[in-house]
Amino acid sequence: MLATATFSTTRTAWRVGYLVASLGVYLMDQASKAWAVRRVRFEDWTIIRGALDFLYAENRGIAFGQLQEGGQFGRWFFVVLAGAAAIAVLFYFIRTPRND
């Protein structure tokens, strides 16, 4: 019984670690976007002149600005698509055994 419990704990521990790391990366991404909107939106921010300058830009469409005129349909279509992709990746992640 103890061996089964240890195996089960080990089996799920690495998955929890990956999920926590993924959540951390996601939260850092959202925090950097929020910082850019607050700090860089109305004025450029220079760290090293000519080498590291932050400029604010928005892409309201998908890749290369496509579907900018899609309105709410385009936005919600890609929200649903991204959600479905996230669920598929999570399902695959849970069902795939660790091979190392």
Backbone as XML, in Angstrom:
<?xml version="1.0"?>
<chain id="A" units="angstrom">
  <residue number="1" name="MET">
    <atom name="N" x="0.823" y="-1.199" z="0.000"/>
    <atom name="CA" x="0.000" y="0.000" z="0.000"/>
    <atom name="C" x="0.861" y="1.254" z="0.000"/>
  </residue>
  <residue number="2" name="LEU">
    <atom name="N" x="1.922" y="1.250" z="0.803"/>
    <atom name="CA" x="2.794" y="2.416" z="0.898"/>
    <atom name="C" x="3.502" y="2.685" z="-0.424"/>
  </residue>
  <residue number="3" name="ALA">
    <atom name="N" x="3.923" y="1.608" z="-1.106"/>
    <atom name="CA" x="4.602" y="1.773" z="-2.395"/>
    <atom name="C" x="3.664" y="2.406" z="-3.410"/>
  </residue>
  <residue number="4" name="THR">
    <atom name="N" x="2.403" y="2.011" z="-3.394"/>
    <atom name="CA" x="1.422" y="2.582" z="-4.313"/>
    <atom name="C" x="1.194" y="4.059" z="-4.011"/>
  </residue>
  <residue number="5" name="ALA">
    <atom name="N" x="1.099" y="4.416" z="-2.756"/>
    <atom name="CA" x="0.894" y="5.815" z="-2.376"/>
    <atom name="C" x="2.103" y="6.658" z="-2.762"/>
  </residue>
  <residue number="6" name="THR">
    <atom name="N" x="3.316" y="6.138" z="-2.552"/>
    <atom name="CA" x="4.528" y="6.873" z="-2.923"/>
    <atom name="C" x="4.602" y="7.049" z="-4.427"/>
  </residue>
  <residue number="7" name="PHE">
    <atom name="N" x="4.286" y="5.979" z="-5.180"/>
    <atom name="CA" x="4.292" y="6.065" z="-6.636"/>
    <atom name="C" x="3.285" y="7.099" z="-7.114"/>
  </residue>
  <residue number="8" name="SER">
    <atom name="N" x="2.099" y="7.089" z="-6.514"/>
    <atom name="CA" x="1.058" y="8.037" z="-6.901"/>
    <atom name="C" x="1.478" y="9.471" z="-6.592"/>
  </residue>
  <residue number="9" name="THR">
    <atom name="N" x="2.092" y="9.685" z="-5.428"/>
    <atom name="CA" x="2.554" y="11.023" z="-5.056"/>
    <atom name="C" x="3.654" y="11.493" z="-5.990"/>
  </residue>
  <residue number="10" name="THR">
    <atom name="N" x="4.601" y="10.609" z="-6.303"/>
    <atom name="CA" x="5.685" y="10.959" z="-7.221"/>
    <atom name="C" x="5.133" y="11.233" z="-8.609"/>
  </residue>
  <residue number="11" name="ARG">
    <atom name="N" x="4.157" y="10.441" z="-8.994"/>
    <atom name="CA" x="3.561" y="10.582" z="-10.322"/>
    <atom name="C" x="2.880" y="11.935" z="-10.497"/>
  </residue>
  <residue number="12" name="THR">
    <atom name="N" x="2.242" y="12.425" z="-9.455"/>
    <atom name="CA" x="1.535" y="13.700" z="-9.576"/>
    <atom name="C" x="2.397" y="14.900" z="-9.192"/>
  </residue>
  <residue number="13" name="ALA">
    <atom name="N" x="3.448" y="14.682" z="-8.414"/>
    <atom name="CA" x="4.262" y="15.810" z="-7.947"/>
    <atom name="C" x="4.908" y="16.560" z="-9.104"/>
  </residue>
  <residue number="14" name="TRP">
    <atom name="N" x="5.460" y="15.856" z="-10.084"/>
    <atom name="CA" x="6.104" y="16.542" z="-11.200"/>
    <atom name="C" x="5.075" y="17.303" z="-12.034"/>
  </residue>
  <residue number="15" name="ARG">
    <atom name="N" x="3.861" y="16.771" z="-12.129"/>
    <atom name="CA" x="2.822" y="17.476" z="-12.880"/>
    <atom name="C" x="2.434" y="18.776" z="-12.181"/>
  </residue>
  <residue number="16" name="VAL">
    <atom name="N" x="2.317" y="18.716" z="-10.876"/>
    <atom name="CA" x="1.997" y="19.920" z="-10.106"/>
    <atom name="C" x="3.106" y="20.951" z="-10.283"/>
  </residue>
  <residue number="17" name="GLY">
    <atom name="N" x="4.358" y="20.506" z="-10.277"/>
    <atom name="CA" x="5.482" y="21.417" z="-10.487"/>
    <atom name="C" x="5.406" y="22.120" z="-11.833"/>
  </residue>
  <residue number="18" name="TYR">
    <atom name="N" x="5.115" y="21.365" z="-12.884"/>
    <atom name="CA" x="4.984" y="21.971" z="-14.211"/>
    <atom name="C" x="3.809" y="22.944" z="-14.275"/>
  </residue>
  <residue number="19" name="LEU">
    <atom name="N" x="2.701" y="22.572" z="-13.661"/>
    <atom name="CA" x="1.537" y="23.460" z="-13.678"/>
    <atom name="C" x="1.808" y="24.746" z="-12.904"/>
  </residue>
  <residue number="20" name="VAL">
    <atom name="N" x="2.499" y="24.645" z="-11.778"/>
    <atom name="CA" x="2.850" y="25.841" z="-11.001"/>
    <atom name="C" x="3.807" y="26.726" z="-11.799"/>
  </residue>
  <residue number="21" name="ALA">
    <atom name="N" x="4.795" y="26.107" z="-12.458"/>
    <atom name="CA" x="5.728" y="26.882" z="-13.281"/>
    <atom name="C" x="4.994" y="27.566" z="-14.434"/>
  </residue>
  <residue number="22" name="SER">
    <atom name="N" x="4.076" y="26.856" z="-15.074"/>
    <atom name="CA" x="3.302" y="27.443" z="-16.170"/>
    <atom name="C" x="2.449" y="28.603" z="-15.685"/>
  </residue>
  <residue number="23" name="LEU">
    <atom name="N" x="1.827" y="28.436" z="-14.542"/>
    <atom name="CA" x="1.022" y="29.511" z="-13.965"/>
    <atom name="C" x="1.894" y="30.720" z="-13.641"/>
  </residue>
  <residue number="24" name="GLY">
    <atom name="N" x="3.097" y="30.479" z="-13.121"/>
    <atom name="CA" x="4.023" y="31.575" z="-12.826"/>
    <atom name="C" x="4.411" y="32.353" z="-14.071"/>
  </residue>
  <residue number="25" name="VAL">
    <atom name="N" x="4.707" y="31.641" z="-15.158"/>
    <atom name="CA" x="5.058" y="32.306" z="-16.418"/>
    <atom name="C" x="3.871" y="33.114" z="-16.933"/>
  </residue>
  <residue number="26" name="TYR">
    <atom name="N" x="2.675" y="32.543" z="-16.858"/>
    <atom name="CA" x="1.473" y="33.246" z="-17.301"/>
    <atom name="C" x="1.249" y="34.526" z="-16.495"/>
  </residue>
  <residue number="27" name="LEU">
    <atom name="N" x="1.387" y="34.430" z="-15.178"/>
    <atom name="CA" x="1.182" y="35.606" z="-14.328"/>
    <atom name="C" x="2.239" y="36.676" z="-14.585"/>
  </residue>
  <residue number="28" name="MET">
    <atom name="N" x="3.487" y="36.271" z="-14.818"/>
    <atom name="CA" x="4.533" y="37.255" z="-15.146"/>
    <atom name="C" x="4.235" y="37.935" z="-16.479"/>
  </residue>
  <residue number="29" name="ASP">
    <atom name="N" x="3.725" y="37.183" z="-17.449"/>
    <atom name="CA" x="3.353" y="37.757" z="-18.740"/>
    <atom name="C" x="2.251" y="38.798" z="-18.567"/>
  </residue>
  <residue number="30" name="GLN">
    <atom name="N" x="1.220" y="38.458" z="-17.807"/>
    <atom name="CA" x="0.123" y="39.395" z="-17.586"/>
    <atom name="C" x="0.579" y="40.622" z="-16.805"/>
  </residue>
  <residue number="31" name="ALA">
    <atom name="N" x="1.470" y="40.424" z="-15.832"/>
    <atom name="CA" x="1.994" y="41.556" z="-15.056"/>
    <atom name="C" x="2.817" y="42.484" z="-15.936"/>
  </residue>
  <residue number="32" name="SER">
    <atom name="N" x="3.621" y="41.921" z="-16.845"/>
    <atom name="CA" x="4.424" y="42.780" z="-17.727"/>
    <atom name="C" x="3.531" y="43.560" z="-18.687"/>
  </residue>
  <residue number="33" name="LYS">
    <atom name="N" x="2.438" y="42.956" z="-19.134"/>
    <atom name="CA" x="1.503" y="43.672" z="-20.007"/>
    <atom name="C" x="0.807" y="44.796" z="-19.251"/>
  </residue>
  <residue number="34" name="ALA">
    <atom name="N" x="0.401" y="44.522" z="-18.018"/>
    <atom name="CA" x="-0.238" y="45.561" z="-17.202"/>
    <atom name="C" x="0.736" y="46.699" z="-16.935"/>
  </residue>
  <residue number="35" name="TRP">
    <atom name="N" x="1.999" y="46.372" z="-16.671"/>
    <atom name="CA" x="3.022" y="47.400" z="-16.457"/>
    <atom name="C" x="3.173" y="48.256" z="-17.711"/>
  </residue>
  <residue number="36" name="ALA">
    <atom name="N" x="3.222" y="47.616" z="-18.877"/>
    <atom name="CA" x="3.396" y="48.359" z="-20.126"/>
    <atom name="C" x="2.227" y="49.306" z="-20.370"/>
  </residue>
  <residue number="37" name="VAL">
    <atom name="N" x="1.023" y="48.854" z="-20.080"/>
    <atom name="CA" x="-0.148" y="49.713" z="-20.283"/>
    <atom name="C" x="-0.083" y="50.920" z="-19.355"/>
  </residue>
  <residue number="38" name="ARG">
    <atom name="N" x="0.299" y="50.710" z="-18.101"/>
    <atom name="CA" x="0.353" y="51.820" z="-17.138"/>
    <atom name="C" x="1.555" y="52.726" z="-17.367"/>
  </residue>
  <residue number="39" name="ARG">
    <atom name="N" x="2.716" y="52.174" z="-17.647"/>
    <atom name="CA" x="3.958" y="52.955" z="-17.638"/>
    <atom name="C" x="4.363" y="53.468" z="-19.014"/>
  </residue>
  <residue number="40" name="VAL">
    <atom name="N" x="4.167" y="52.674" z="-20.041"/>
    <atom name="CA" x="4.728" y="52.993" z="-21.354"/>
    <atom name="C" x="3.671" y="53.506" z="-22.326"/>
  </residue>
  <residue number="41" name="ARG">
    <atom name="N" x="2.415" y="53.420" z="-21.978"/>
    <atom name="CA" x="1.358" y="53.799" z="-22.915"/>
    <atom name="C" x="1.444" y="55.257" z="-23.349"/>
  </residue>
  <residue number="42" name="PHE">
    <atom name="N" x="1.729" y="56.151" z="-22.443"/>
    <atom name="CA" x="1.679" y="57.574" z="-22.756"/>
    <atom name="C" x="3.050" y="58.208" z="-22.966"/>
  </residue>
  <residue number="43" name="GLU">
    <atom name="N" x="4.115" y="57.492" z="-22.634"/>
    <atom name="CA" x="5.455" y="58.010" z="-22.890"/>
    <atom name="C" x="6.417" y="56.844" z="-23.053"/>
  </residue>
  <residue number="44" name="ASP">
    <atom name="N" x="7.380" y="57.019" z="-23.952"/>
    <atom name="CA" x="8.393" y="55.990" z="-24.155"/>
    <atom name="C" x="9.263" y="55.880" z="-22.908"/>
  </residue>
  <residue number="45" name="TRP">
    <atom name="N" x="9.827" y="54.720" z="-22.706"/>
    <atom name="CA" x="10.649" y="54.476" z="-21.530"/>
    <atom name="C" x="11.992" y="53.954" z="-21.993"/>
  </residue>
  <residue number="46" name="THR">
    <atom name="N" x="13.048" y="54.700" z="-21.747"/>
    <atom name="CA" x="14.382" y="54.357" z="-22.220"/>
    <atom name="C" x="15.236" y="53.850" z="-21.070"/>
  </residue>
  <residue number="47" name="ILE">
    <atom name="N" x="15.845" y="52.689" z="-21.277"/>
    <atom name="CA" x="16.790" y="52.124" z="-20.320"/>
    <atom name="C" x="18.206" y="52.488" z="-20.760"/>
  </residue>
  <residue number="48" name="ILE">
    <atom name="N" x="18.572" y="52.091" z="-21.975"/>
    <atom name="CA" x="19.859" y="52.429" z="-22.583"/>
    <atom name="C" x="19.536" y="53.066" z="-23.931"/>
  </residue>
  <residue number="49" name="ARG">
    <atom name="N" x="19.771" y="54.356" z="-24.048"/>
    <atom name="CA" x="19.388" y="55.094" z="-25.250"/>
    <atom name="C" x="19.960" y="54.429" z="-26.505"/>
  </residue>
  <residue number="50" name="GLY">
    <atom name="N" x="19.071" y="54.125" z="-27.429"/>
    <atom name="CA" x="19.462" y="53.524" z="-28.693"/>
    <atom name="C" x="19.630" y="52.013" z="-28.643"/>
  </residue>
  <residue number="51" name="ALA">
    <atom name="N" x="19.647" y="51.436" z="-27.459"/>
    <atom name="CA" x="19.834" y="49.995" z="-27.347"/>
    <atom name="C" x="18.635" y="49.307" z="-26.696"/>
  </residue>
  <residue number="52" name="LEU">
    <atom name="N" x="18.046" y="49.941" z="-25.697"/>
    <atom name="CA" x="16.923" y="49.338" z="-24.982"/>
    <atom name="C" x="15.889" y="50.415" z="-24.686"/>
  </residue>
  <residue number="53" name="ASP">
    <atom name="N" x="14.970" y="50.585" z="-25.631"/>
    <atom name="CA" x="13.891" y="51.560" z="-25.514"/>
    <atom name="C" x="12.562" y="50.807" z="-25.567"/>
  </residue>
  <residue number="54" name="PHE">
    <atom name="N" x="11.673" y="51.094" z="-24.629"/>
    <atom name="CA" x="10.348" y="50.495" z="-24.635"/>
    <atom name="C" x="9.372" y="51.465" z="-25.285"/>
  </residue>
  <residue number="55" name="LEU">
    <atom name="N" x="8.654" y="50.983" z="-26.296"/>
    <atom name="CA" x="7.625" y="51.747" z="-26.985"/>
    <atom name="C" x="6.328" y="50.958" z="-26.885"/>
  </residue>
  <residue number="56" name="TYR">
    <atom name="N" x="5.222" y="51.645" z="-26.719"/>
    <atom name="CA" x="3.933" y="50.976" z="-26.568"/>
    <atom name="C" x="3.289" y="50.782" z="-27.931"/>
  </residue>
  <residue number="57" name="ALA">
    <atom name="N" x="2.827" y="49.566" z="-28.194"/>
    <atom name="CA" x="2.106" y="49.262" z="-29.426"/>
    <atom name="C" x="1.060" y="48.203" z="-29.109"/>
  </residue>
  <residue number="58" name="GLU">
    <atom name="N" x="-0.062" y="48.268" z="-29.792"/>
    <atom name="CA" x="-1.119" y="47.270" z="-29.614"/>
    <atom name="C" x="-1.406" y="46.597" z="-30.938"/>
  </residue>
  <residue number="59" name="ASN">
    <atom name="N" x="-1.673" y="45.316" z="-30.885"/>
    <atom name="CA" x="-2.121" y="44.553" z="-32.037"/>
    <atom name="C" x="-3.497" y="44.008" z="-31.681"/>
  </residue>
  <residue number="60" name="ARG">
    <atom name="N" x="-4.526" y="44.630" z="-32.172"/>
    <atom name="CA" x="-5.888" y="44.230" z="-31.812"/>
    <atom name="C" x="-6.391" y="43.057" z="-32.646"/>
  </residue>
  <residue number="61" name="GLY">
    <atom name="N" x="-5.625" y="42.630" z="-33.607"/>
    <atom name="CA" x="-6.008" y="41.478" z="-34.420"/>
    <atom name="C" x="-5.221" y="40.255" z="-34.007"/>
  </residue>
  <residue number="62" name="ILE">
    <atom name="N" x="-5.083" y="39.327" z="-34.954"/>
    <atom name="CA" x="-4.248" y="38.161" z="-34.701"/>
    <atom name="C" x="-2.895" y="38.434" z="-35.334"/>
  </residue>
  <residue number="63" name="ALA">
    <atom name="N" x="-2.186" y="37.435" z="-35.737"/>
    <atom name="CA" x="-0.841" y="37.593" z="-36.284"/>
    <atom name="C" x="-0.813" y="38.647" z="-37.388"/>
  </residue>
  <residue number="64" name="PHE">
    <atom name="N" x="0.112" y="39.567" z="-37.270"/>
    <atom name="CA" x="0.337" y="40.641" z="-38.243"/>
    <atom name="C" x="-0.886" y="41.538" z="-38.425"/>
  </residue>
  <residue number="65" name="GLY">
    <atom name="N" x="-1.736" y="41.622" z="-37.409"/>
    <atom name="CA" x="-2.869" y="42.534" z="-37.429"/>
    <atom name="C" x="-4.060" y="42.066" z="-38.236"/>
  </residue>
  <residue number="66" name="GLN">
    <atom name="N" x="-4.073" y="40.821" z="-38.648"/>
    <atom name="CA" x="-5.205" y="40.327" z="-39.429"/>
    <atom name="C" x="-6.451" y="40.245" z="-38.552"/>
  </residue>
  <residue number="67" name="LEU">
    <atom name="N" x="-7.587" y="40.359" z="-39.156"/>
    <atom name="CA" x="-8.902" y="40.280" z="-38.505"/>
    <atom name="C" x="-9.144" y="41.386" z="-37.493"/>
  </residue>
  <residue number="68" name="GLN">
    <atom name="N" x="-8.554" y="42.545" z="-37.692"/>
    <atom name="CA" x="-8.805" y="43.658" z="-36.784"/>
    <atom name="C" x="-10.245" y="44.131" z="-36.878"/>
  </residue>
  <residue number="69" name="GLU">
    <atom name="N" x="-10.847" y="43.967" z="-38.046"/>
    <atom name="CA" x="-12.226" y="44.406" z="-38.227"/>
    <atom name="C" x="-13.219" y="43.304" z="-37.895"/>
  </residue>
  <residue number="70" name="GLY">
    <atom name="N" x="-12.762" y="42.202" z="-37.316"/>
    <atom name="CA" x="-13.637" y="41.072" z="-37.009"/>
    <atom name="C" x="-14.650" y="41.373" z="-35.930"/>
  </residue>
  <residue number="71" name="GLY">
    <atom name="N" x="-14.442" y="42.434" z="-35.183"/>
    <atom name="CA" x="-15.376" y="42.811" z="-34.131"/>
    <atom name="C" x="-15.425" y="41.785" z="-33.021"/>
  </residue>
  <residue number="72" name="GLN">
    <atom name="N" x="-16.565" y="41.707" z="-32.374"/>
    <atom name="CA" x="-16.732" y="40.800" z="-31.244"/>
    <atom name="C" x="-16.675" y="39.333" z="-31.664"/>
  </residue>
  <residue number="73" name="PHE">
    <atom name="N" x="-17.151" y="39.025" z="-32.869"/>
    <atom name="CA" x="-17.101" y="37.634" z="-33.315"/>
    <atom name="C" x="-15.668" y="37.138" z="-33.366"/>
  </residue>
  <residue number="74" name="GLY">
    <atom name="N" x="-14.778" y="37.908" z="-33.975"/>
    <atom name="CA" x="-13.378" y="37.497" z="-34.070"/>
    <atom name="C" x="-12.741" y="37.327" z="-32.709"/>
  </residue>
  <residue number="75" name="ARG">
    <atom name="N" x="-13.031" y="38.246" z="-31.809"/>
    <atom name="CA" x="-12.462" y="38.172" z="-30.458"/>
    <atom name="C" x="-12.942" y="36.919" z="-29.736"/>
  </residue>
  <residue number="76" name="TRP">
    <atom name="N" x="-14.245" y="36.683" z="-29.719"/>
    <atom name="CA" x="-14.784" y="35.535" z="-28.994"/>
    <atom name="C" x="-14.430" y="34.216" z="-29.664"/>
  </residue>
  <residue number="77" name="PHE">
    <atom name="N" x="-14.316" y="34.224" z="-30.979"/>
    <atom name="CA" x="-13.888" y="33.012" z="-31.680"/>
    <atom name="C" x="-12.516" y="32.580" z="-31.185"/>
  </residue>
  <residue number="78" name="PHE">
    <atom name="N" x="-11.595" y="33.533" z="-31.067"/>
    <atom name="CA" x="-10.249" y="33.178" z="-30.634"/>
    <atom name="C" x="-10.161" y="32.923" z="-29.134"/>
  </residue>
  <residue number="79" name="VAL">
    <atom name="N" x="-11.045" y="33.506" z="-28.351"/>
    <atom name="CA" x="-11.101" y="33.165" z="-26.921"/>
    <atom name="C" x="-11.523" y="31.708" z="-26.769"/>
  </residue>
  <residue number="80" name="VAL">
    <atom name="N" x="-12.553" y="31.298" z="-27.495"/>
    <atom name="CA" x="-13.020" y="29.913" z="-27.437"/>
    <atom name="C" x="-11.951" y="28.972" z="-27.988"/>
  </residue>
  <residue number="81" name="LEU">
    <atom name="N" x="-11.308" y="29.346" z="-29.087"/>
    <atom name="CA" x="-10.254" y="28.520" z="-29.671"/>
    <atom name="C" x="-9.084" y="28.347" z="-28.701"/>
  </residue>
  <residue number="82" name="ALA">
    <atom name="N" x="-8.666" y="29.422" z="-28.056"/>
    <atom name="CA" x="-7.567" y="29.339" z="-27.085"/>
    <atom name="C" x="-7.964" y="28.491" z="-25.879"/>
  </residue>
  <residue number="83" name="GLY">
    <atom name="N" x="-9.192" y="28.636" z="-25.417"/>
    <atom name="CA" x="-9.666" y="27.813" z="-24.299"/>
    <atom name="C" x="-9.689" y="26.333" z="-24.654"/>
  </residue>
  <residue number="84" name="ALA">
    <atom name="N" x="-10.165" y="26.016" z="-25.853"/>
    <atom name="CA" x="-10.191" y="24.618" z="-26.295"/>
    <atom name="C" x="-8.775" y="24.063" z="-26.419"/>
  </residue>
  <residue number="85" name="ALA">
    <atom name="N" x="-7.860" y="24.869" z="-26.930"/>
    <atom name="CA" x="-6.464" y="24.429" z="-27.041"/>
    <atom name="C" x="-5.853" y="24.201" z="-25.665"/>
  </residue>
  <residue number="86" name="ALA">
    <atom name="N" x="-6.138" y="25.078" z="-24.716"/>
    <atom name="CA" x="-5.609" y="24.916" z="-23.356"/>
    <atom name="C" x="-6.153" y="23.648" z="-22.708"/>
  </residue>
  <residue number="87" name="ILE">
    <atom name="N" x="-7.425" y="23.366" z="-22.898"/>
    <atom name="CA" x="-8.017" y="22.144" z="-22.342"/>
    <atom name="C" x="-7.405" y="20.910" z="-22.996"/>
  </residue>
  <residue number="88" name="ALA">
    <atom name="N" x="-7.193" y="20.949" z="-24.309"/>
    <atom name="CA" x="-6.584" y="19.815" z="-25.006"/>
    <atom name="C" x="-5.160" y="19.564" z="-24.517"/>
  </residue>
  <residue number="89" name="VAL">
    <atom name="N" x="-4.380" y="20.625" z="-24.340"/>
    <atom name="CA" x="-3.009" y="20.470" z="-23.843"/>
    <atom name="C" x="-3.020" y="19.936" z="-22.417"/>
  </residue>
  <residue number="90" name="LEU">
    <atom name="N" x="-3.901" y="20.442" z="-21.581"/>
    <atom name="CA" x="-4.000" y="19.967" z="-20.201"/>
    <atom name="C" x="-4.403" y="18.492" z="-20.164"/>
  </residue>
  <residue number="91" name="PHE">
    <atom name="N" x="-5.364" y="18.093" z="-20.980"/>
    <atom name="CA" x="-5.778" y="16.691" z="-21.059"/>
    <atom name="C" x="-4.611" y="15.814" z="-21.498"/>
  </residue>
  <residue number="92" name="TYR">
    <atom name="N" x="-3.895" y="16.237" z="-22.527"/>
    <atom name="CA" x="-2.730" y="15.490" z="-23.008"/>
    <atom name="C" x="-1.666" y="15.399" z="-21.920"/>
  </residue>
  <residue number="93" name="PHE">
    <atom name="N" x="-1.447" y="16.481" z="-21.220"/>
    <atom name="CA" x="-0.460" y="16.542" z="-20.144"/>
    <atom name="C" x="-0.804" y="15.559" z="-19.030"/>
  </residue>
  <residue number="94" name="ILE">
    <atom name="N" x="-2.061" y="15.464" z="-18.678"/>
    <atom name="CA" x="-2.484" y="14.570" z="-17.600"/>
    <atom name="C" x="-2.419" y="13.108" z="-18.038"/>
  </residue>
  <residue number="95" name="ARG">
    <atom name="N" x="-2.770" y="12.833" z="-19.281"/>
    <atom name="CA" x="-2.847" y="11.452" z="-19.763"/>
    <atom name="C" x="-1.506" y="10.870" z="-20.195"/>
  </residue>
  <residue number="96" name="THR">
    <atom name="N" x="-0.507" y="11.693" z="-20.462"/>
    <atom name="CA" x="0.774" y="11.210" z="-20.961"/>
    <atom name="C" x="1.679" y="10.803" z="-19.804"/>
  </residue>
  <residue number="97" name="PRO">
    <atom name="N" x="2.231" y="9.569" z="-19.855"/>
    <atom name="CA" x="3.141" y="9.158" z="-18.780"/>
    <atom name="C" x="4.502" y="9.842" z="-18.912"/>
  </residue>
  <residue number="98" name="ARG">
    <atom name="N" x="5.175" y="9.955" z="-17.801"/>
    <atom name="CA" x="6.514" y="10.556" z="-17.777"/>
    <atom name="C" x="7.517" y="9.510" z="-18.256"/>
  </residue>
  <residue number="99" name="ASN">
    <atom name="N" x="8.397" y="9.880" z="-19.187"/>
    <atom name="CA" x="9.362" y="8.942" z="-19.771"/>
    <atom name="C" x="10.787" y="9.417" z="-19.571"/>
  </residue>
  <residue number="100" name="ASP">
    <atom name="N" x="11.283" y="9.463" z="-18.347"/>
    <atom name="CA" x="12.682" y="9.856" z="-18.164"/>
    <atom name="C" x="13.402" y="8.976" z="-17.205"/>
  </residue>
</chain>
